Amino acid sequence: MRYRINHLTEYAYSEPVTLSHHQVHVVPLQGSGQTCQARDLRITPQPALRREHIDTFGNRASYFSIEEPHRKLVIEAYSEVTVAAPERPPLLFGLPWETVRDRLRRDRRADVLDAYAFSFDSPFVKTSSAVLAYAEPSFPPGRALLDGARDLTHRIHSDFTYDPVATTVATPLSEVIEHRRGVCQDFAHLQIACLRALGLAGRYVSGYLLTRPPPGTARLVGADASHAWVSTYLPDFGWVEFDPTNDLIPGDEHITLAYGRDFGDVTPVRGVILGGGAHELRVVVDVAPAVE
């Protein structure tokens, strides 16, 4: 599948901003079955300094600074990307979750060590007794890792209500579990926390989701918006993704922007400004199949 993506972020400030520094993750990832054929990042006002780099997790990140007074910041990202359906693990990879946990702890090959780094707490994902208690029914002794992860995905989708006003970025997982409400970011953080509470690797995936609902039916949550899902690591195969918000195993309609430990590593736009007063934020995302 080939897509055209437009991602507009606009900040309007009540007072002039005299200096700002920003980092953005708004260019789709290159690799893992995904190819970015074209990309364009336009920033207004024109930055005094701008550079692109590959961050710690292998994502494309852009840094820029604006040194002229401004009351509005506009970031427009345009991309064309081709996404192939991910390879599915063959049946022989039905490893028990305990075996995977133990291999993560003991195996010192580079790829497993990289995955092991995603089994620890991170700023937005803290494990707890409540998280472990929620995870355990999906992972009885001897159950295959992927079976357990799929069951956990289904349970989160069934047990929690999508509610865009119930949480903020700062809402702890303890409140999400208590109130059973949140957004894709919360559900991804919860599933990652459950995996890590068991000693497994959980990775945050940011991106977009396209859906094509039949006439008269609702679109899946996350369509034409930034979206988040998770992946877990299976030794001798690699990362396998799950979408708890929509109870899906991601395919070629999930478009990946970046990977990280949690939302904080892959925030679409983050920065520091001098001045500005109050601000209003507008984000518009359009994802459409490319027409040849």
Buried (B, 14 or more C-beta within 10 A) or exposed (E): BBBBBBBBBBBBBEEEBBBBBBBBBBBBBBEBEBBBEEBEBEBEBEBEEBEEEEBEBBBBBBBBBBEEEBBEBBBBBBBBBBBEEBEEBEEEBEBBBBEBBEBBEEBEEEEBEEBBBBBEBBEBBBBBEBBBEBBEEBBEEEBBBBBBBBBBBBBBBEEBEBEEEBBEEEBBBEBBBEBEBBBBBBBBBBBBBBBBBBBBBBBBBBBBBBBEEEEEEEEBBBBBBBBBBBBBBBBEBBBBBBBBBBBBBBBBBBBBBBBBBBBBBBBBBEBEBEBBEEBEEEBEBEBEEBEE
